[in-house]
Amino acid sequence: MIININKPVDWSSFDVVKKIKNITKHKKVGHGGTLDPFASGVLIIGTEKDTRSLSSITNSDKTYEAEIELGKVTNTLDTEGEVVREMPIPMMESKNIESTLHSFMGKQKQMPPMFSAKKHNGIRLYKLARMGKEIDREDIDIFISDIRLIDFNRNSIKFSVECSKGTYVRVLGKDIAERLGTVGYLTELTRTKVGDHLIDDSLSIELFQNKWKSTEQ
């Protein structure tokens, strides 16, 4: 079974897997692409023999909506970290922001953040980061096929982005802010699409649980 779950904020992807496993009593349950705890949106869950489909889902392009708070940056590049730097915010117009966003289109390199699940000598980077350690990381190839301005004000920018597997939108948010002449971090992140799976078709955990119970009766 493939399930399109709308992951709530403050749940880890593993929390959702564990909950779906508890609801369905299926022995094999996995997900098709991690979402950070502070993020929400489409998390594809596979159970039993359909877990085999998850690798192709993980490799699919993904679409996000994100909001950057300008003038401050945290060590995690999201709301879970501590502010480590502040900078003035220059005056901006929509044309200036749109031009900056457009400059990120196409193939490029991106350095994974220290607060990530990538491993160094078998240890997750975020565990090393929490110990105050900074490790040299290799850039990864990413591709941004679409990026658009949704809204902005003096202190924040909201944008949408369609990108390849492995893209860290937190890093993209930081890079956008820096290219605009300041610093920034993500205050909101919603995954709206994974491959052909849309957020409009996703189920809350509660709704999935109710539907599952109704089919069992």
C-alpha positions as CSV (number, residue, x, y, z in Angstrom):
1,M,0.0,0.0,0.0
2,I,1.2,3.5,-0.9
3,I,-0.1,6.3,1.4
4,N,0.2,10.0,0.8
5,I,0.4,11.5,4.3
6,N,0.4,15.2,5.1
7,K,3.2,15.2,7.7
8,P,2.4,17.6,10.6
9,V,5.0,20.1,11.9
10,D,7.1,18.7,14.8
11,W,6.8,15.1,13.7
12,S,9.9,13.4,12.3
13,S,9.5,11.2,9.2
14,F,10.2,8.2,11.4
15,D,7.4,9.3,13.8
16,V,5.0,9.0,10.9
17,V,6.3,5.6,9.8
18,K,6.0,4.4,13.4
19,K,2.4,5.7,13.7
20,I,1.3,4.1,10.4
21,K,2.9,0.8,11.4
22,N,1.0,1.0,14.7
23,I,-2.3,1.8,12.9
24,T,-2.0,-0.9,10.1
25,K,-0.1,-3.5,12.1
26,H,2.0,-4.1,8.9
27,K,5.5,-5.3,9.6
28,K,7.2,-3.5,6.8
29,V,6.7,0.3,6.6
30,G,9.0,2.9,5.1
31,H,8.9,6.4,3.6
32,G,9.9,7.9,0.2
33,G,12.0,10.9,1.3
34,T,12.7,12.5,4.6
35,L,11.0,15.7,5.7
36,D,12.6,17.7,8.6
37,P,10.6,17.9,11.8
38,F,9.9,21.6,11.4
39,A,8.5,21.0,7.9
40,S,5.1,19.8,6.8
41,G,3.5,18.3,3.7
42,V,3.7,15.3,1.4
43,L,5.4,12.3,2.9
44,I,4.9,9.1,0.9
45,I,4.6,6.0,3.0
46,G,4.9,2.4,1.6
47,T,3.9,-0.8,3.4
48,E,4.7,-4.5,2.9
49,K,5.6,-5.3,-0.7
50,D,5.0,-1.7,-1.8
51,T,8.0,-0.6,0.1
52,R,9.9,-1.6,-3.1
53,S,8.3,1.3,-4.9
54,L,9.8,3.8,-2.4
55,S,13.2,4.1,-4.0
56,S,11.8,5.4,-7.3
57,I,9.5,7.8,-5.3
58,T,12.5,9.0,-3.3
59,N,14.3,9.8,-6.6
60,S,11.4,11.9,-7.9
61,D,11.5,15.7,-8.2
62,K,9.9,17.5,-5.3
63,T,8.1,20.8,-5.0
64,Y,8.1,23.0,-1.9
65,E,6.8,26.3,-0.6
66,A,9.1,28.0,1.9
67,E,9.4,31.2,3.8
68,I,12.7,32.9,4.7
69,E,13.1,35.3,7.6
70,L,15.7,37.8,6.6
71,G,18.3,39.6,8.7
72,K,19.0,36.6,11.0
73,V,20.4,33.1,10.5
74,T,20.3,30.1,12.8
75,N,22.9,27.3,13.1
76,T,20.3,24.8,11.8
77,L,19.1,27.2,9.0
78,D,15.5,26.7,10.4
79,T,13.4,27.4,13.4
80,E,15.0,24.6,15.5
81,G,18.3,26.3,15.9
82,E,19.8,29.3,17.7
83,V,20.4,32.7,16.0
84,V,24.1,32.9,15.3
85,R,24.3,36.0,13.1
86,E,22.4,39.1,12.2
87,M,22.7,41.6,9.3
88,P,20.8,44.6,8.1
89,I,18.2,43.9,5.4
90,P,18.6,46.0,2.2
91,M,15.7,47.6,0.5
92,M,14.2,45.2,-2.1
93,E,11.7,45.2,-4.9
94,S,9.9,42.3,-6.5
95,K,12.0,42.5,-9.7
96,N,15.2,42.3,-7.6
97,I,13.9,39.3,-5.7
98,E,12.6,37.5,-8.8
99,S,15.9,38.0,-10.6
100,T,17.8,36.6,-7.6
101,L,15.5,33.6,-7.4
102,H,15.8,33.0,-11.2
103,S,19.6,33.0,-10.8
104,F,19.3,29.6,-9.0
105,M,17.7,27.9,-11.9
106,G,19.4,24.8,-13.4
107,K,22.2,22.5,-12.4
108,Q,24.4,23.6,-9.5
109,K,26.4,22.4,-6.5
110,Q,25.1,22.6,-3.0
111,M,26.9,21.8,0.3
112,P,24.9,19.7,2.7
113,P,24.4,21.4,6.1
114,M,26.0,20.2,9.2
115,F,22.6,19.7,10.7
116,S,21.6,16.9,8.4
117,A,21.2,13.1,8.4
118,K,24.2,12.6,6.1
119,K,26.9,10.4,7.6
120,H,30.6,11.0,8.2
121,N,32.5,7.8,9.1
122,G,29.2,6.2,10.1
123,I,28.1,9.1,12.3
124,R,25.2,11.4,11.4
125,L,26.4,15.0,10.7
126,Y,23.8,16.5,13.1
127,K,25.2,14.5,16.0
128,L,28.6,15.9,15.2
129,A,27.1,19.4,14.9
130,R,25.5,19.1,18.3
131,M,29.0,18.4,19.7
132,G,30.2,21.7,18.1
133,K,32.2,19.9,15.4
134,E,32.4,21.2,11.8
135,I,33.3,18.6,9.2
136,D,34.4,19.2,5.6
137,R,31.6,18.1,3.3
138,E,31.6,17.4,-0.4
139,D,29.2,19.4,-2.6
140,I,26.4,17.5,-4.2
141,D,24.8,18.1,-7.6
142,I,21.3,19.4,-7.6
143,F,18.9,20.7,-10.2
144,I,16.3,23.4,-9.8
145,S,13.7,23.3,-12.5
146,D,11.4,26.0,-11.3
147,I,11.6,28.7,-8.6
148,R,9.0,31.5,-8.1
149,L,8.3,34.4,-5.8
150,I,4.9,34.0,-4.0
151,D,5.0,37.0,-1.6
152,F,7.4,39.2,0.3
153,N,7.6,42.0,2.8
154,R,10.3,44.0,4.5
155,N,11.5,41.0,6.6
156,S,10.5,37.9,4.8
157,I,10.2,36.1,1.4
158,K,7.9,33.3,0.4
159,F,8.8,31.3,-2.6
160,S,8.1,27.9,-4.3
161,V,10.7,25.7,-5.8
162,E,10.7,22.5,-7.8
163,C,14.0,20.6,-7.4
164,S,15.8,17.3,-7.7
165,K,16.3,14.7,-5.0
166,G,18.9,15.7,-2.4
167,T,18.2,19.5,-2.5
168,Y,18.3,21.1,0.9
169,V,15.8,23.9,0.8
170,R,17.2,25.2,4.1
171,V,20.5,25.8,2.3
172,L,18.8,27.3,-0.7
173,G,17.0,29.8,1.7
174,K,20.3,30.8,3.2
175,D,21.9,31.2,-0.2
176,I,19.0,33.3,-1.5
177,A,19.3,35.6,1.5
178,E,23.1,36.0,1.0
179,R,22.7,36.7,-2.7
180,L,20.2,39.5,-1.7
181,G,22.9,41.0,0.6
182,T,21.8,39.7,4.0
183,V,21.3,36.5,5.9
184,G,18.2,34.4,6.4
185,Y,16.7,31.1,7.6
186,L,13.6,29.1,6.9
187,T,10.6,29.7,9.2
188,E,8.2,27.6,7.2
189,L,8.6,24.7,4.8
190,T,5.8,22.7,3.1
191,R,6.4,19.9,0.6
192,T,3.5,20.2,-1.9
193,K,4.5,17.5,-4.4
194,V,6.6,14.4,-4.6
195,G,6.6,13.0,-8.2
196,D,2.9,12.7,-9.1
197,H,1.7,12.8,-5.5
198,L,0.1,16.1,-4.5
199,I,-0.6,17.7,-1.2
200,D,-4.3,18.2,-2.2
201,D,-4.6,14.4,-2.2
202,S,-2.7,13.8,1.1
203,L,-4.4,12.6,4.3
204,S,-3.8,13.8,7.8
205,I,-2.7,11.0,10.1
206,E,-6.0,11.3,11.9
207,L,-8.0,10.9,8.7
208,F,-6.0,8.0,7.6
209,Q,-6.5,6.3,11.0
210,N,-10.3,6.8,10.8
211,K,-10.5,5.5,7.2
212,W,-8.4,2.5,8.2
213,K,-10.6,1.7,11.2
214,S,-13.7,2.0,9.1
215,T,-12.4,-0.6,6.5
216,E,-11.6,-3.0,9.3
217,Q,-15.2,-3.1,10.6
